[in-house]
Amino acid sequence: MSAMIKVEDLSYIYNQGMPDETVALDHVSFEVEEGEFVGVIGSTGCGKSTLITHFNGINRPTKGKVYIGGEDMWANPKDIRRFRFKVGLVFQYPEYQLFEETIYKDIAFGPTNMGLDAQEIDRRVRRAAEFCGIPAAALEKSPFELSGGQKRRVAIAGVLAMEPKILVLDEPAAGLDPEGRDMILGQIREYHKQTGSTIVLVSHSMEDIAKYADRVLVMNGGHVAMYDTTEKVFARAPELLELGLSVPEVTKVFLRLRSMGLDIPTDVYTVKYAVKTILAARDKAKEGE
């Protein structure tokens, strides 16, 4: 596998040289392999959102480099537009960016800007709508007739229609009820499975990260605090708590059981894994009887 995203000694300073100069990213380095699903977590102000806006050139590094598919993004600044089609970025509350008179036109906006022909645009619009659970019959409706969760799906479909190699999502389920949240994230996982795209998901929900991510990047104070498999990161639950982060509720239960003297692992981060661990502990106890 090759690195789809490579961040090399990246620093970013807001208002450089001004009295309110702020270092948002400080010598950050890591790689995301092609086809990986990476979760990004960290407390408010740790640099998560600043980091992901470097992936499609919204922000330009103060120092360091960002490589997309092995190419230095800023080797030729005039070429930056090309990377914006390779990396689809879904901001928080993307439904506020809807503006066309029909759902179809909103989803078609990105592919149209790519200069594709009408037939290819139509294919992409219908495929993206299907991925996001938007029925074909709804495409001629106004997006403003929809509920918040439905608008969110239209906005995400507009990014998917550009068929980016990398999909970056900043809190895509923010503000949705549990059903809407599961639907959006389930559709993103299905898109990942079917297309093999590289996904970067920023979320405050440890449950969501535990459920969907293969690897987890933990940011703290503009630095990378941890970057490892989901299992290994959540096995360091006490350190995450020290950083002011939460851990999945099921992990908290296992930490409590451990503190009560039970010989039980604490790298448990999903309910499915918890059940397996408890059954294994029960069988072990039976053997010792």
LINQUIVEN-V56604 format. One record per residue. N is the residue number from 1. SS is DSSP state (h for helix, s for strand, l for the rest). NEAR is the number of other C-alpha atoms within 10 Angstrom. D_FIRST is the distance of its C-alpha to the first C-alpha in Angstrom with 1 decimal. Layout:
n=N ss=SS near=NEAR d_first=D_FIRST
n=N ss=SS near=NEAR d_first=D_FIRST
This chain:
n=1 ss=l near=6 d_first=0.0
n=2 ss=l near=12 d_first=3.8
n=3 ss=s near=17 d_first=6.9
n=4 ss=s near=20 d_first=9.0
n=5 ss=s near=21 d_first=11.9
n=6 ss=s near=21 d_first=12.9
n=7 ss=s near=22 d_first=16.5
n=8 ss=s near=16 d_first=18.3
n=9 ss=s near=16 d_first=21.8
n=10 ss=s near=21 d_first=22.7
n=11 ss=s near=22 d_first=26.4
n=12 ss=s near=24 d_first=28.4
n=13 ss=s near=16 d_first=32.2
n=14 ss=s near=14 d_first=34.4
n=15 ss=l near=11 d_first=37.8
n=16 ss=l near=12 d_first=37.2
n=17 ss=l near=9 d_first=40.5
n=18 ss=l near=8 d_first=42.4
n=19 ss=l near=7 d_first=44.3
n=20 ss=l near=9 d_first=41.9
n=21 ss=l near=11 d_first=38.7
n=22 ss=s near=13 d_first=36.0
n=23 ss=s near=16 d_first=32.7
n=24 ss=s near=19 d_first=30.3
n=25 ss=s near=26 d_first=27.0
n=26 ss=s near=19 d_first=27.4
n=27 ss=s near=15 d_first=24.7
n=28 ss=s near=19 d_first=21.7
n=29 ss=s near=16 d_first=18.3
n=30 ss=s near=15 d_first=15.0
n=31 ss=s near=15 d_first=11.4
n=32 ss=s near=20 d_first=10.0
n=33 ss=s near=16 d_first=6.4
n=34 ss=l near=18 d_first=6.4
n=35 ss=l near=19 d_first=8.8
n=36 ss=l near=19 d_first=10.0
n=37 ss=s near=25 d_first=13.8
n=38 ss=s near=25 d_first=15.1
n=39 ss=s near=27 d_first=18.8
n=40 ss=s near=25 d_first=20.8
n=41 ss=s near=25 d_first=24.2
n=42 ss=l near=24 d_first=27.1
n=43 ss=l near=16 d_first=30.8
n=44 ss=l near=14 d_first=32.5
n=45 ss=l near=13 d_first=32.3
n=46 ss=l near=19 d_first=29.3
n=47 ss=l near=22 d_first=27.4
n=48 ss=h near=25 d_first=25.0
n=49 ss=h near=18 d_first=26.4
n=50 ss=h near=18 d_first=26.7
n=51 ss=h near=21 d_first=23.0
n=52 ss=h near=21 d_first=21.8
n=53 ss=l near=16 d_first=24.3
n=54 ss=l near=18 d_first=22.5
n=55 ss=l near=26 d_first=19.4
n=56 ss=l near=23 d_first=21.5
n=57 ss=l near=19 d_first=24.1
n=58 ss=l near=13 d_first=27.0
n=59 ss=l near=13 d_first=27.2
n=60 ss=l near=19 d_first=26.7
n=61 ss=l near=18 d_first=25.8
n=62 ss=l near=15 d_first=29.0
n=63 ss=s near=15 d_first=26.9
n=64 ss=s near=16 d_first=23.3
n=65 ss=s near=21 d_first=20.5
n=66 ss=s near=27 d_first=18.1
n=67 ss=s near=18 d_first=15.2
n=68 ss=s near=20 d_first=14.0
n=69 ss=l near=18 d_first=11.3
n=70 ss=l near=12 d_first=11.9
n=71 ss=s near=14 d_first=15.7
n=72 ss=s near=13 d_first=18.4
n=73 ss=l near=22 d_first=20.1
n=74 ss=l near=16 d_first=23.5
n=75 ss=l near=12 d_first=23.6
n=76 ss=l near=8 d_first=26.0
n=77 ss=h near=10 d_first=27.5
n=78 ss=h near=8 d_first=29.0
n=79 ss=h near=11 d_first=25.6
n=80 ss=h near=15 d_first=24.7
n=81 ss=h near=13 d_first=25.8
n=82 ss=h near=13 d_first=22.9
n=83 ss=h near=20 d_first=20.4
n=84 ss=h near=17 d_first=22.7
n=85 ss=h near=20 d_first=22.0
n=86 ss=h near=18 d_first=18.2
n=87 ss=s near=23 d_first=18.6
n=88 ss=s near=25 d_first=21.1
n=89 ss=s near=24 d_first=23.0
n=90 ss=s near=22 d_first=25.4
n=91 ss=l near=20 d_first=28.0
n=92 ss=l near=17 d_first=30.3
n=93 ss=l near=19 d_first=33.1
n=94 ss=h near=20 d_first=31.7
n=95 ss=h near=20 d_first=34.7
n=96 ss=h near=12 d_first=36.8
n=97 ss=h near=12 d_first=35.1
n=98 ss=l near=19 d_first=36.4
n=99 ss=l near=14 d_first=39.2
n=100 ss=l near=15 d_first=39.6
n=101 ss=l near=13 d_first=42.4
n=102 ss=l near=18 d_first=40.4
n=103 ss=h near=27 d_first=37.1
n=104 ss=h near=23 d_first=36.1
n=105 ss=h near=20 d_first=36.7
n=106 ss=h near=22 d_first=34.8
n=107 ss=h near=29 d_first=31.6
n=108 ss=h near=25 d_first=32.1
n=109 ss=h near=18 d_first=32.5
n=110 ss=h near=21 d_first=28.9
n=111 ss=h near=23 d_first=28.4
n=112 ss=h near=17 d_first=31.9
n=113 ss=h near=10 d_first=31.1
n=114 ss=l near=13 d_first=28.1
n=115 ss=l near=9 d_first=30.9
n=116 ss=l near=12 d_first=29.9
n=117 ss=l near=10 d_first=32.7
n=118 ss=h near=12 d_first=34.7
n=119 ss=h near=9 d_first=33.3
n=120 ss=h near=11 d_first=29.6
n=121 ss=h near=21 d_first=30.6
n=122 ss=h near=18 d_first=32.5
n=123 ss=h near=13 d_first=29.6
n=124 ss=h near=21 d_first=27.3
n=125 ss=h near=28 d_first=30.1
n=126 ss=h near=20 d_first=30.9
n=127 ss=h near=18 d_first=27.3
n=128 ss=h near=25 d_first=26.7
n=129 ss=h near=25 d_first=30.1
n=130 ss=h near=14 d_first=29.4
n=131 ss=h near=21 d_first=26.2
n=132 ss=l near=26 d_first=28.4
n=133 ss=l near=16 d_first=31.3
n=134 ss=l near=18 d_first=33.6
n=135 ss=l near=11 d_first=36.0
n=136 ss=h near=13 d_first=36.7
n=137 ss=h near=7 d_first=40.4
n=138 ss=h near=14 d_first=39.7
n=139 ss=l near=19 d_first=38.0
n=140 ss=l near=12 d_first=41.4
n=141 ss=l near=14 d_first=42.4
n=142 ss=l near=16 d_first=42.5
n=143 ss=h near=25 d_first=39.7
n=144 ss=h near=16 d_first=42.5
n=145 ss=h near=11 d_first=44.0
n=146 ss=l near=14 d_first=41.0
n=147 ss=l near=9 d_first=40.6
n=148 ss=h near=16 d_first=38.3
n=149 ss=h near=20 d_first=35.5
n=150 ss=h near=19 d_first=35.8
n=151 ss=h near=21 d_first=35.7
n=152 ss=h near=28 d_first=32.5
n=153 ss=h near=23 d_first=30.9
n=154 ss=h near=26 d_first=32.2
n=155 ss=h near=23 d_first=30.8
n=156 ss=h near=27 d_first=27.3
n=157 ss=h near=29 d_first=27.7
n=158 ss=h near=29 d_first=28.5
n=159 ss=h near=24 d_first=25.1
n=160 ss=h near=28 d_first=23.3
n=161 ss=l near=25 d_first=25.4
n=162 ss=l near=25 d_first=23.6
n=163 ss=l near=21 d_first=20.4
n=164 ss=l near=19 d_first=18.3
n=165 ss=l near=21 d_first=14.5
n=166 ss=s near=30 d_first=14.9
n=167 ss=s near=24 d_first=17.9
n=168 ss=s near=25 d_first=19.6
n=169 ss=s near=24 d_first=22.6
n=170 ss=s near=22 d_first=25.3
n=171 ss=l near=19 d_first=27.4
n=172 ss=l near=23 d_first=27.3
n=173 ss=l near=23 d_first=29.7
n=174 ss=l near=16 d_first=32.2
n=175 ss=l near=13 d_first=35.8
n=176 ss=l near=16 d_first=35.2
n=177 ss=l near=11 d_first=37.0
n=178 ss=h near=9 d_first=35.0
n=179 ss=h near=9 d_first=35.0
n=180 ss=h near=18 d_first=33.8
n=181 ss=h near=17 d_first=31.1
n=182 ss=h near=14 d_first=29.8
n=183 ss=h near=18 d_first=30.0
n=184 ss=h near=22 d_first=28.0
n=185 ss=h near=18 d_first=25.2
n=186 ss=h near=14 d_first=25.2
n=187 ss=h near=17 d_first=24.9
n=188 ss=h near=22 d_first=21.9
n=189 ss=h near=16 d_first=20.2
n=190 ss=h near=14 d_first=21.2
n=191 ss=h near=18 d_first=19.9
n=192 ss=h near=18 d_first=16.4
n=193 ss=h near=12 d_first=16.7
n=194 ss=h near=10 d_first=18.0
n=195 ss=h near=12 d_first=16.0
n=196 ss=l near=15 d_first=12.4
n=197 ss=l near=19 d_first=13.1
n=198 ss=s near=21 d_first=11.9
n=199 ss=s near=27 d_first=15.1
n=200 ss=s near=23 d_first=16.9
n=201 ss=s near=25 d_first=20.2
n=202 ss=s near=25 d_first=23.0
n=203 ss=l near=20 d_first=25.7
n=204 ss=l near=20 d_first=28.8
n=205 ss=l near=16 d_first=28.7
n=206 ss=h near=19 d_first=27.2
n=207 ss=h near=18 d_first=27.7
n=208 ss=h near=19 d_first=25.5
n=209 ss=h near=24 d_first=22.7
n=210 ss=h near=22 d_first=23.1
n=211 ss=h near=16 d_first=23.2
n=212 ss=h near=17 d_first=20.2
n=213 ss=l near=20 d_first=17.6
n=214 ss=l near=16 d_first=14.8
n=215 ss=s near=22 d_first=15.0
n=216 ss=s near=25 d_first=18.1
n=217 ss=s near=24 d_first=18.9
n=218 ss=s near=22 d_first=22.6
n=219 ss=s near=24 d_first=24.5
n=220 ss=s near=21 d_first=27.9
n=221 ss=l near=18 d_first=30.3
n=222 ss=l near=21 d_first=27.7
n=223 ss=s near=19 d_first=25.5
n=224 ss=s near=19 d_first=22.4
n=225 ss=s near=15 d_first=24.3
n=226 ss=s near=17 d_first=21.5
n=227 ss=s near=18 d_first=17.7
n=228 ss=s near=14 d_first=16.5
n=229 ss=s near=16 d_first=16.1
n=230 ss=h near=21 d_first=18.9
n=231 ss=h near=18 d_first=20.8
n=232 ss=h near=16 d_first=20.9
n=233 ss=h near=21 d_first=21.9
n=234 ss=h near=22 d_first=24.7
n=235 ss=l near=18 d_first=25.8
n=236 ss=l near=14 d_first=26.9
n=237 ss=h near=22 d_first=29.3
n=238 ss=h near=15 d_first=32.2
n=239 ss=h near=14 d_first=30.3
n=240 ss=h near=19 d_first=29.2
n=241 ss=h near=11 d_first=32.9
n=242 ss=h near=9 d_first=34.0
n=243 ss=l near=16 d_first=31.8
n=244 ss=l near=12 d_first=33.9
n=245 ss=l near=19 d_first=31.1
n=246 ss=l near=20 d_first=31.7
n=247 ss=l near=23 d_first=29.9
n=248 ss=l near=20 d_first=29.9
n=249 ss=h near=15 d_first=33.5
n=250 ss=h near=18 d_first=32.6
n=251 ss=h near=23 d_first=31.3
n=252 ss=h near=17 d_first=34.6
n=253 ss=h near=15 d_first=36.5
n=254 ss=h near=20 d_first=34.7
n=255 ss=h near=19 d_first=35.4
n=256 ss=h near=13 d_first=39.0
n=257 ss=h near=15 d_first=39.3
n=258 ss=h near=14 d_first=38.0
n=259 ss=h near=11 d_first=40.5
n=260 ss=l near=9 d_first=43.2
n=261 ss=l near=8 d_first=42.6
n=262 ss=l near=12 d_first=40.4
n=263 ss=l near=10 d_first=38.0
n=264 ss=l near=16 d_first=35.0
n=265 ss=l near=16 d_first=31.4
n=266 ss=l near=23 d_first=30.6
n=267 ss=l near=20 d_first=26.9
n=268 ss=l near=27 d_first=27.9
n=269 ss=l near=28 d_first=26.7
n=270 ss=l near=18 d_first=27.2
n=271 ss=h near=16 d_first=30.4
n=272 ss=h near=11 d_first=28.7
n=273 ss=h near=13 d_first=27.5
n=274 ss=h near=19 d_first=31.0
n=275 ss=h near=12 d_first=32.8
n=276 ss=h near=12 d_first=30.7
n=277 ss=h near=17 d_first=31.5
n=278 ss=h near=14 d_first=35.2
n=279 ss=h near=12 d_first=35.6
n=280 ss=h near=13 d_first=34.1
n=281 ss=h near=16 d_first=36.4
n=282 ss=h near=12 d_first=39.4
n=283 ss=h near=11 d_first=38.7
n=284 ss=h near=11 d_first=38.5
n=285 ss=h near=10 d_first=41.8
n=286 ss=h near=9 d_first=43.4
n=287 ss=h near=8 d_first=42.6
n=288 ss=l near=7 d_first=44.2
n=289 ss=l near=5 d_first=47.4
